[in-house]
């Protein structure tokens, strides 16, 4: 029988719901390796263990911390996993970090997994199972006890079924790529790096490059040895945890978040990503210009968001990432941190731009996996020398519910003085649909403007600035629009975030274009 390709399994769940104890019961390994983890009884860093199922398939288990302070560590562990094991304690049920971990999994596109209802020897698991089924519909729920061993065989069977329908990263022909999560030295061996092998293969003797942040040149390295869960191998396939003993760079030159790629493979270190994003809560979509934390691989960076139309956004990073087309990113709020959502990278090295019809068409094609530019139509005769270039095809016009259309009409008629979100009393799904369709824009945390009103306000600001040496004050705009201070201030702050203007003292000055 052919050997089954490896997969990576990531745990998820609230603190003290028994993730580490369950992995120890399944694999025989305690993934809490740090002294402070064992002393405090909680996971702080990522833990790893191999799990071989009855079919012979090997899973690389990534055990993540459940404490809210370590969600960023959880996200780093969850990127690159193929399926999840959500752990819910029978005596607690669904808790805040259960929900946030579920949001992270959705943002990463990890939609296959199993729910383990632990501590079922201490409490009736029925309520926890019902809550888990509502949070993660489609996932099999298994009640068990890591202490007594009851239900562990059923959990292994459920993991087998979940893994059986998944394609392995080992079947992908993409170049070698590994995001580093640990760097350390071993006496007599030298520098060792570990991470989940996202794609490709890596073997003893391979020449690789290590890409880091900033403008530093890629480091060249040679792979001296390859280990999978402490076992030496000649070659490792994607979809599992890998440790590489490398020669060339010194330990201080490598860091968590760096990316190992095959020598000669195309790779871009970029400060801008164009992405298709979805939000965990339709009523809490961030405003354009909002500062967020972006997680990709084992690296994270603060960034500003620029809306490009529909569900497309440009992510403008403060520190560079090494991303490929199709990679997943997770976005979290910086202050009062929580998970906002995430999405798919469409252009990992994007030019700086704003929304346009042509850009929307281009990003739509990229999201469908089509070439960025439409192929020219075949012709039986040469085109005229001065042929007119055709306009790019636009995506299909979105359809809206009657209530969404009524809401759009209300906001369009309100012009530059729209009702607050509280006064609208609108269905959040309607607001989200209109934003995704490019009909309305969130200008502040409590206000939405119709795009026609925003366009008119923009032209009035440009005209006002042209008559006032390139600057607009709050009082100027309030008088020009004959509106209240509240609406004028919201508009100026919006156009500052959209980089039309910038704040200088009491004035908002046009940026050079």
N, C-alpha and C positions, 0 to 999 in steps of 0.2 A: 504494500500500500504506500502510495506517495506520501512524503512527509508534509504535514499541514503547515502552511506559512505562519510565522509568529504574529502576534498582536500585542498591543499595549493596553492594559486595563488600569483605569484611574479610579481611586476611591473618591467619595464626596460625602458631605454630611456635617452636622453640627458637632461642636466640641463635646467630648465625653459621651458620645453615642456608641463608642466601641469599635471604631474603624481599625485601629492598630491591633486590638485584641483579636478581632475577626481575622485579619490578615495573618497574624501569628498562628491562629487555629488552622487556617487553610494551608499555610506554607511551611510552618515550623520555624519561621524567622520573626524576630522582634525588629521592626523597622525603626523603632526609636533608638538611634545610635548615639545621640549626644547625652552626656551626663546630666545636663539640666533638663532634658526631656524625661529621663527616667526618674529624676528627683521630683519633678513637678507633676508627672503623670500625664503630660500633654505633648502632642507633636508640635515642633516648632519649624523644623526643616522637612524637606521631602524625604521619604523613606522608600526603599526598593526591595523587591523580593520576586523570585520566580515562582510561577504556579503552573504545574503540568496537569492537564485535564485527562480524563479517562481515554479520550481519543488519541492522546499523544500530542495534542496541540499545546504549545507553550505560550503562556501569557507572561509578559513583563508587568508586574504590578507596581504602580506608583501610588504610595500612600501619602495623602496630603493632610496638612493641619486643618482643624475645624474651627479654631478660634477666629473671631472677627478681625483681630489685629494681624492675622497672617493670611488673609484672603489673597493678597498679592502673590504669596508663595504658592497658594493653591492654584492660582491661574497659571503660574509658570509650570506647575506639574501637570495641569490639565491639557495644556497645548501639546499636541502630538499624540494624544491617546486615541484609541479606536473605539472603545466602549467603556461604560462607567459601571461602578458598583456604589449605588447610593445607600448609605447606612442611616437608618432611622430607629431610634430606641423605642421599644414598646411602651415604656413608662413615661415618655415625653411627647412622642409624636413629632409632627413637623414643627421645626423651630426656625428662627430667623436665618441662621447660616445654611440650613437645608434649602430654603428658598433662594438665597443668593447663589449657592453652588449650582442649583438647578438653572438659574439665569446664566451663569457662566457657561455651563454645558450647552445651553441653547445658542449662546453667542458664538461658540466654537463649532456649532453644527454637529455636536456629538449627541445623536438622538437614539442610540441603541444601548441598552444596559439592563441591569437587574437591580431591584430594591431588596436589601436585606433588612428585615425588621428584627433587630437584636434585642437581647434581654427579655426574650419571650418567656423565660422561666420565672421572671419577676412580675410580669403584668400581662393582661390579656392583649394580644397583638392586633385585635380586630380593628380598633379605632385608628391605630397607626397605619394599618394596611389601607384603610379607606382613604385616609388623608394622602398617602403616598400615591395611590391610584389616581387621585384627582390632580396632583401636582405633576406626575410623570405618566400620563396615560399611555398604555401600550407596553410598559415595562412589567415584567413578571415580578410579583412580590413573594418573598420566601420568609416565613417566620422561623427564627432559629435562636440558639443560645451558644455563644462562643465558649461559655464556661462548661456546659454539659456536653457540647458536641451535637445536640439535637438539631436537625435541619441542615447540617453542613453538606451532607450528600445531595440533598435536594438543591442547595445553592450551587454546587458544582455542576449539576445537571442543567440548571437554568443558565449558568454562564456558558456551558457548552452549546446550548441552543442559540443564545444570543450571538456567540462568536461564529456559529456555523454559517450565518447569512452574510457575513462581512467580507469585503474584499480586503486583502492585505496590502500594505504599502510595499511589500516585497514584490508584488506583481506590477508595480509602477516602474516605468523605464526612465524616470527623472534622474538627474545627476545626484551624486552623493551630497547629503546635507544633514548636519548634526548641530543642534543648538546646545551649547555647553552650559551645564548647570553646576558643575563642581570642577575645581582645579586643585590638585595636591601633588606632593612629591613622595616617592617611595625610595628608601635607601637602596642603592645599587641598581635601580631601574630609571630614576629620573622623574620627569613630569608626566602626570596622568590626568587626562580629562574625561569626564563622563557626560552622557546626555542620551536622549532618545533619538535614534537614527530615523529621521523623518522620511528620507528617500534614498535610493541607490544602495550601494554596498561599500564596505570598506575592508581592506585586507592588509596583512603584513606586507611592508615594503611600499605601500601606496604613497605617492607624493600628493599632499593636500595643501590648501591655503586656509588660513584663519583670518576671517574678516571681523574687525572690531568697529568701534564707533569713531566719529570724527573723521579727520582727513588722513589718519594714519594709513600707511601702506599695508596691504595684506602681508601677513607673515607666512613664510613657507615652512612646511614641516614634513617629516617623514614618519610614517607609522611603524614603530618598532614591534609592537605587539597589540593584539586585540583580545579582549575578554568580554564574555557575556555572563553576567551574574557570577563573577569570580572564576569562571571556567575559560581557559585559553582556547581560542579557535583560530583557524587560518583566515576565515572570512566571515563577516557578519552581514545579514540582510536587514533591510529596513523593517520597522515595526517592533523594535525591541530595544531594551536598555543596553548600551555599549560603553565600555571603557577602553580608551586608547592610550597606550604609552607612546609618546611622541618625542622625536628628536629634532632639535633646531631651536625653537623658541625657549626662552627661559620661563620659569614659572611666573615671575612677575610680569611677563609680557602677555599672559593669557588671563582671561577673566570670565566669570559667569556672564552670559549674554552674548559672548562672541559666537561666531558661526563657522563651523568647519565645512568646506566645500571641496569638491573634486578639483584638482589642478586643471585649469583651462575652462571650467564651467562658468557660464555667464552669471554674474552676480552684481547687484547694485546696492551701494550704501546710500540711502536716500533720506532726505528731510521732508519729503512730501509724498503722500499716498492718495490716489483717488480710490474711493471704496464705495460699495453699496452697503448701507448700514440699516439695521433694524433695532428697535428700542424695546427694552424689557417692559416698559410701561408707556402706552401710547399717550398718556396724559403728562408725561415728564420728559418729553423729547427736549434735548438741550437747544438753546438758542444759538444762531450763528455767531461765531466769535468766542463762544464759551471755552474756557480752559478745562481740559479733561486729562485723565491719565490713560495712556494707550499701552496695552500689553500685547506683545507678539513674541512667540518663542519664549526664551527665558530672559528677555530684556523688556524694559518698560521706559516710557518717556512721557513727560507732559507735552501737550499739544493744544493747538487752537483748531476749532472746526469751522470750515467755510462751506456753506450750503451751495451745491451745484445744480439743484433742481431735482424734484421728486425724491427718491431715496438715495441720491448720490451726494457725497460729501468729499471735500478735500481735507485731509488730516495733515496739518502743518506742525511738524515735530520740532521740539527743542533739542532733542538728541536723536541721532540717526538710527534707523533700523535697517536690517538686511532682509528684505521681503521678496517674495515671488508672486506672480499672478496666481490667484486662487487661494492664497494664504488667508487664514482667519485672524482677526484682531478682536480684542475685548476692550471696551471703553468703560472706565469707572470715573465717578465724580471724585474730585480731589478733596474738597471740604465736605465734611460729613460723608465719608467715602461709602459708596455703594455702586453696584453694577448697573450701568445705564443700558448696555446692549453691546452689539458688536456687528461684525459683517465680514465681507469678502473683499480682499484687495484686487482691484481691477487694473490699476497702473501703479507699479511699485516705485517708479521714478518719474513722477508727474511734473510737468511745468506748472508754474504758479498761474492760476487762472480763476475766473469766476464762471457763473452759469451762462450758457448759451444754447441755442437750439442744436447747433452742430455738435457741441460737447455731449449733450444729452443723447443724441443719436449714437455717437461714438461709444459712450459708456454702456448704452443698452446693448450694442453689438458685442462688446467685450464680456458683458455679463452672460450673454448667450453662448460664449465660447467661439464667437465669429471673429474674423479679422477686424482690426480697428477701422480700416477704411473699406468701403464697399468695392468689390471687384468691378472693373469696367465691363459694360455689356459687350458681348461679342457682336461684331459687325462684319458684313460681307464686303464692305468697301472702306477705304481709309476715311477717318473723320476729317471734316474741314479743318483747315489750319487754325481758324479762330473759333473753334467750337466752344459753346458756353458750358461751363461746368455745372452739372446738375446739383440741386440742393440735396443734402443728405436726407435719407428717409427718416421720418420721425416715428417714435414709438406709438403704438395704438393709443387712441384717446381713452383715458380711464373712465370707467363707469362708476357712478355714485348713487347711493341710496337716495330716496326722496327727501329724507330728513337732512342728509348732507347737502343736497342742492339748496334746500330752504335755508340752511345755515350759511352757505356761501352767499346767497342773495342778501341775507341780513347783514353780513360783514361788508359786502360790496356797497350796499346802500348807506352803511354807517360812515364810509369814507375814512377821514382822518381822525374820527372820534369813535372808535369801536367800543362796544361794551366789554367789560372785563370778562375773563373766563367764568368767574363765579356768576355774573349776571347773565351770561349766555345760557348757563345750565344745559350745555350741550353734551351729547354722548361723546366720550373721549375717542371712540372708534371713528366717529364722523370727522372730528378734528384731525385725527391721524391720517385718515383717507384724503382729506383735502390738502393737508401738508404734503403727503406723498405725491399727490397729483399736481403739485405746483400751483394750487389755487390760493392758498393762504400761507402766511409766514408767521411763526412765533417771534415777536419782536422783544418781549420781555417775559418774565415768568408768569405774568397775569394777562397779557394782551396778545391777540392775534390781529393782523391787518390783512386785508385782501391785497393781492399782488398789484392790482390796478392802483389802489391807493398808495402803496409803497412806491410804485413807479412815478406817480404824480408828485409825491413828496420829494423824491430824489431829484427830479427836474427843478422843483422850486428851490431846493437847497443849492443846486449848481448855479442857478440864475442869481440867487441871493449872494452867494460867494463871489461870483463874477463882478458884482456891483460893489463889493466890500473888500477888495484886495485879497480875495481868496479865503476869507474867514467868515464864519457864521456864529453868532452868539445865541444862547437860549432865548433871550428876550427878542432878538431879531426874528427868529423862526416862529416863536409864539405869535408875534404880531403879523408876520407874513401869512401864516396859515389861519389866523384868527381863531386860535384854539387855546386850550389851557396849557399851563406849564407841564402838567403830567404827560400829555401826549407829545408835546414838543421835545421834552427830555427823553422820552422813550425812543423817539425817532432818531435823535442825535446819537444816543448810545448805540442804537442798532447800526447806524451807518459808520460809526467809529469801529465797531466790531467787524463790519463788512469791508473795512479798510478803504472806504470812500473818503473819510475824514479822520483826523486825529485830534485829540484834546490837547490844547496848549493854553494853560491858565483857564480863563473864562471863555475862551473861543474854541471853535472846532474848525480846523484848517484843512483845506483840500489837500489830499496827498498828490504827489506827482504821478502822472499816469503815462 
